[in-house]
Amino acid sequence: MFRKLLAFALIAAMLPFGALNANAASEWDNAVTVYGAALEQDSNLQNETANLLGVEDTDIVDYVYSEDVNQYINQNYDNSVLKSSIRIIQTSEGDGLNIDINEDMGQILLISEETYQNALLTSGITDADVTIAAAEDVTGESALAGVYKAFEAQGQEIDPEKTRNAQDELETISDISEENSNVEGFSQVQLNKVITEVKVEIVNNFNGDVTEDQVRDIVDEKLAENGLDGILSQDQINRIIVIIMNIKDSGLFTGEEADRLVNSSKDLLDKITSSDSFQDAKDKATELGRDIVNSEEASSFMDSLRSFWDRIVEFFKGLF
């Protein structure tokens, strides 16, 4: 592992280092609740869902319909199956993105909190409190459309390129997780940690300016650091790289958006590494003779190596 980190650091040392139209998050006066369209004509189901979401009388209320799902995430669902609902309030810049899935009555079967959070960060939403719930078991794939509909209800436009990237990311994480569900040593929490760390690495150490080859090196390194080296297929790795390059092309890795992305991503990494599922993944990796590096350990090590090579470069510059 040390040799891999060292090799990557040597390469990096030699390389040149909204969803919302608003420039920064501003706190909303009222939360927005967006119910799935199937609840509009089912008052009992809506009331049960409202209790799960913690809806208040002052909430702005709306519904997400099949045309919204198609518009925001390019998916086709009949209104009758749209049952996952969300409640969101945008908070002040720096508060971070907090996701809570209430499964007291129905489970979100495909998407984890971390996967939702990663996708919303990709869409440019970095400071908000979001609750997701359904009174029946659902896949949860359409919940993101409800979040975007909430911003529209508050009069804030969203960037369709970023929402498409967010949906592609969510689907890719979910698909890869499903494809590897029976593979020993794989978990969705590891994959989310990989993708989050790749984003932070690109912003912090490359200022958002990366080539596809550099992204491939970063992804390979993060897979190794998280015990997934040799587990994902090349096709799955390629899908991750396509997502990252699309996010890069959207401009999310530069400017103020990049700063907000990194701050909220660090919160996500803290949430991941303190979770029971991550500890289970670490234990399983140890059993298999692998190792999962804590984010702060890898970051500190890489920073020290880059600092060392920067000093060497400056030394040789001074000789000429």
C-alpha distance (Angstrom), angle and dihedral (degrees) to the residues before:
residue distance angle dihedral
M1 . . .
F2 3.81 . .
R3 3.79 90.7 .
K4 3.82 90.6 50.7
L5 3.79 91.8 49.8
L6 3.78 91.3 46.6
A7 3.78 93.0 49.4
F8 3.77 92.1 49.6
A9 3.79 91.5 47.4
L10 3.81 90.7 52.1
I11 3.79 90.3 53.8
A12 3.80 93.0 44.9
A13 3.80 92.3 49.3
M14 3.77 90.2 59.2
L15 3.83 95.2 48.1
P16 3.82 125.0 86.7
F17 3.39 105.3 -99.6
G18 24.38 127.9 -117.3
A19 3.15 118.3 87.9
L20 3.77 57.6 161.4
N21 3.78 123.5 48.9
A22 3.80 89.6 -144.5
N23 3.79 112.7 101.3
A24 3.79 93.9 -132.2
A25 3.78 140.1 10.0
S26 3.80 115.2 -88.4
E27 3.78 123.4 -168.6
W28 3.80 116.8 -104.3
D29 3.79 121.2 -132.8
N30 3.80 91.7 -141.1
A31 3.77 135.3 31.4
V32 3.80 119.0 -122.4
T33 3.80 122.7 -134.2
V34 3.79 116.8 -161.7
Y35 3.80 116.8 -171.5
G36 3.78 125.1 -161.6
A37 3.81 111.2 -102.0
A38 3.81 92.6 -112.1
L39 3.82 89.3 68.7
E40 3.80 95.3 58.0
Q41 3.80 92.6 83.9
D42 3.82 96.6 31.3
S43 3.80 108.9 73.8
N44 3.81 94.4 177.5
L45 3.80 93.0 53.9
Q46 3.79 90.8 44.3
N47 3.81 92.7 51.1
E48 3.80 91.5 49.4
T49 3.80 90.4 49.1
A50 3.81 91.5 47.2
N51 3.80 89.6 57.0
L52 3.79 90.7 50.5
L53 3.80 91.7 50.4
G54 3.80 95.7 44.8
V55 3.81 92.7 -123.4
E56 3.81 116.5 -168.3
D57 3.80 130.1 -154.6
T58 3.81 90.6 -112.0
D59 3.82 93.9 57.3
I60 3.78 120.4 117.5
V61 3.83 104.2 -123.5
D62 3.80 127.4 -152.0
Y63 3.81 140.1 150.5
V64 3.79 131.8 -124.1
Y65 3.80 112.3 -134.4
S66 3.78 133.4 -168.6
E67 3.81 90.9 -96.7
D68 3.82 89.7 54.2
V69 3.79 91.3 51.8
N70 3.78 89.5 50.2
Q71 3.81 92.4 47.2
Y72 3.80 97.9 46.2
I73 3.79 104.5 33.4
N74 3.82 104.2 13.2
Q75 3.80 93.8 -119.5
N76 3.81 130.1 131.1
Y77 3.80 118.8 -136.2
D78 3.77 131.5 154.7
N79 3.81 114.7 -117.0
S80 3.80 89.8 -118.5
V81 3.82 92.9 68.6
L82 3.81 97.4 45.7
K83 3.79 101.3 103.5
S84 3.81 106.3 132.2
S85 3.80 109.6 100.8
I86 3.77 136.9 -171.4
R87 3.79 141.4 -152.9
I88 3.80 118.0 -159.9
I89 3.77 139.3 173.3
Q90 3.78 121.1 -175.2
T91 3.79 112.4 -130.8
S92 3.79 134.5 -160.2
E93 3.79 120.6 -69.7
G94 3.79 111.0 -82.8
D95 3.80 95.6 27.3
G96 3.80 90.6 103.8
L97 3.79 133.8 -141.9
N98 3.79 116.2 -64.5
I99 3.80 120.5 -170.9
D100 3.80 123.9 -169.5
I101 3.80 122.9 -178.8
N102 3.81 111.8 -161.6
E103 3.80 107.8 -155.1
D104 3.80 98.2 168.1
M105 3.82 90.8 121.4
G106 3.81 108.4 11.5
Q107 3.77 132.4 21.3
I108 3.80 128.0 -128.7
L109 3.78 95.8 -132.5
L110 3.81 105.3 -168.6
I111 3.80 110.4 24.9
S112 3.81 127.7 64.7
E113 3.81 125.2 -152.8
E114 3.80 89.7 -108.8
T115 3.80 92.0 52.5
Y116 3.81 92.0 50.8
Q117 3.79 89.3 47.8
N118 3.79 93.8 50.1
A119 3.79 91.3 49.4
L120 3.80 94.4 48.3
L121 3.80 90.9 49.3
T122 3.80 87.7 53.8
S123 3.81 89.6 52.5
G124 3.81 88.7 55.4
I125 3.82 98.2 -104.9
T126 3.80 104.7 132.3
D127 3.81 106.9 149.5
A128 3.79 116.9 49.0
D129 3.79 144.5 99.5
V130 3.82 110.3 -123.0
T131 3.80 129.2 -175.4
I132 3.81 119.7 -169.4
A133 3.79 122.7 -168.2
A134 3.79 146.6 149.9
A135 3.79 130.3 -168.6
E136 3.82 89.2 -138.5
D137 3.80 133.2 39.0
V138 3.81 110.3 -79.6
T139 3.79 137.2 168.0
G140 3.81 90.6 -121.3
E141 3.79 95.1 -143.0
S142 3.81 94.8 128.4
A143 3.82 96.6 51.5
L144 3.81 92.4 95.0
A145 3.80 89.8 60.7
G146 3.80 87.8 57.7
V147 3.79 90.8 54.5
Y148 3.80 92.0 51.6
K149 3.83 90.9 46.5
A150 3.81 87.4 54.9
F151 3.79 91.7 58.2
E152 3.78 89.4 49.8
A153 3.83 88.8 51.9
Q154 3.81 87.3 55.7
G155 3.79 90.7 52.0
Q156 3.80 95.7 -108.0
E157 3.78 119.5 133.1
I158 3.77 120.9 -134.9
D159 3.77 130.5 -145.0
P160 3.83 109.1 -116.5
E161 3.81 92.3 -157.5
K162 3.81 91.0 59.0
T163 3.81 94.2 44.3
R164 3.80 90.4 50.8
N165 3.81 89.6 50.8
A166 3.79 89.7 49.0
Q167 3.79 91.9 51.6
D168 3.81 91.9 46.5
E169 3.79 89.0 51.7
L170 3.80 93.2 48.7
E171 3.80 92.1 48.4
T172 3.80 93.0 46.3
I173 3.80 93.5 50.4
S174 3.80 90.1 46.8
D175 3.82 93.9 46.0
I176 3.80 94.5 47.1
S177 3.81 89.9 46.9
E178 3.79 91.4 51.1
E179 3.81 92.2 46.0
N180 3.81 89.9 52.7
S181 3.80 97.7 37.3
N182 3.81 92.0 116.9
V183 3.80 96.3 38.6
E184 3.79 112.7 111.4
G185 3.79 111.9 -124.5
F186 3.82 96.8 25.2
S187 3.80 127.5 109.3
Q188 3.79 134.7 162.5
V189 3.80 90.0 -122.9
Q190 3.82 90.3 61.1
L191 3.79 91.2 50.2
N192 3.80 92.3 49.3
K193 3.79 89.8 50.7
V194 3.81 90.3 51.2
I195 3.80 94.3 51.5
T196 3.81 93.2 44.3
E197 3.80 91.8 50.6
V198 3.80 91.7 47.7
K199 3.81 90.1 56.1
V200 3.80 93.0 48.0
E201 3.82 91.6 46.6
I202 3.81 92.2 52.6
V203 3.79 93.0 50.2
N204 3.79 98.5 40.6
N205 3.79 101.4 40.2
F206 3.80 104.9 23.9
N207 3.82 101.4 31.2
G208 3.80 87.8 -126.2
D209 3.81 93.0 -64.5
V210 3.80 106.5 118.3
T211 3.77 137.3 144.8
E212 3.79 123.6 -135.7
D213 3.82 90.1 -105.7
Q214 3.79 90.8 53.6
V215 3.81 90.8 49.2
R216 3.80 89.4 50.8
D217 3.82 90.2 53.0
I218 3.80 91.4 49.0
V219 3.82 93.1 47.5
D220 3.82 92.1 48.3
E221 3.78 90.6 49.6
K222 3.79 94.2 48.6
L223 3.80 91.5 47.6
A224 3.80 88.9 54.1
E225 3.80 92.4 47.0
N226 3.80 90.1 52.8
G227 3.79 99.4 48.2
L228 3.81 94.8 -104.2
D229 3.81 99.4 108.3
G230 3.81 107.6 132.6
I231 3.81 94.0 6.2
L232 3.80 101.4 90.6
S233 3.78 117.9 65.9
Q234 3.79 120.7 -120.2
D235 3.79 89.2 -109.6
Q236 3.80 90.7 55.1
I237 3.81 91.1 48.5
N238 3.80 90.1 49.4
R239 3.80 90.0 53.5
I240 3.80 90.2 54.1
I241 3.80 90.9 49.7
V242 3.81 91.6 50.9
I243 3.81 89.7 53.1
I244 3.79 93.2 49.2
M245 3.81 92.5 48.1
N246 3.81 90.8 49.5
I247 3.80 90.3 50.9
K248 3.80 89.3 49.1
D249 3.80 91.0 51.1
S250 3.83 89.9 51.8
G251 3.82 89.4 63.4
L252 3.81 95.7 -117.8
F253 3.82 92.7 128.7
T254 3.81 95.4 60.6
G255 3.79 137.9 62.6
E256 3.81 127.0 2.3
E257 3.80 92.1 -26.9
A258 3.80 89.3 60.3
D259 3.80 91.8 52.7
R260 3.80 91.6 51.4
L261 3.81 90.4 45.3
V262 3.82 92.4 54.1
N263 3.80 94.0 46.9
S264 3.79 93.1 50.3
S265 3.82 91.8 41.5
K266 3.80 90.1 56.8
D267 3.80 88.3 54.4
L268 3.80 88.7 51.2
L269 3.80 91.6 50.2
D270 3.81 90.0 51.3
K271 3.80 89.2 51.0
I272 3.79 92.0 48.6
T273 3.81 96.5 47.5
S274 3.82 92.6 47.4
S275 3.82 94.0 50.7
D276 3.79 125.4 105.0
S277 3.81 90.6 -127.5
F278 3.81 90.7 57.7
Q279 3.80 91.7 49.6
D280 3.80 88.8 50.3
A281 3.81 88.8 51.3
K282 3.80 91.2 50.5
D283 3.80 91.1 49.4
K284 3.79 91.5 49.6
A285 3.82 91.3 47.5
T286 3.80 89.7 52.9
E287 3.81 90.3 51.2
L288 3.80 89.2 53.0
G289 3.80 93.1 48.6
R290 3.80 93.0 -107.7
D291 3.78 130.9 120.7
I292 3.79 134.6 -137.9
V293 3.79 112.8 -154.2
N294 3.81 118.2 -144.6
S295 3.79 111.0 -118.4
E296 3.79 94.9 -120.9
E297 3.81 91.9 50.2
A298 3.81 93.4 52.2
S299 3.81 92.4 43.3
S300 3.79 93.4 49.6
F301 3.80 92.2 47.3
M302 3.79 93.8 47.9
D303 3.80 92.7 46.2
S304 3.80 91.7 51.9
L305 3.81 91.7 49.5
R306 3.79 92.9 48.0
S307 3.80 90.1 48.1
F308 3.81 89.1 51.6
W309 3.81 92.8 51.4
D310 3.80 91.8 44.0
R311 3.79 88.5 58.0
I312 3.81 90.9 49.7
V313 3.81 91.0 50.4
E314 3.81 91.3 49.5
F315 3.82 90.1 48.1
F316 3.81 92.7 55.2
K317 3.80 91.5 43.8
G318 3.78 87.5 57.7
L319 3.80 91.1 57.0
F320 3.83 93.3 63.7
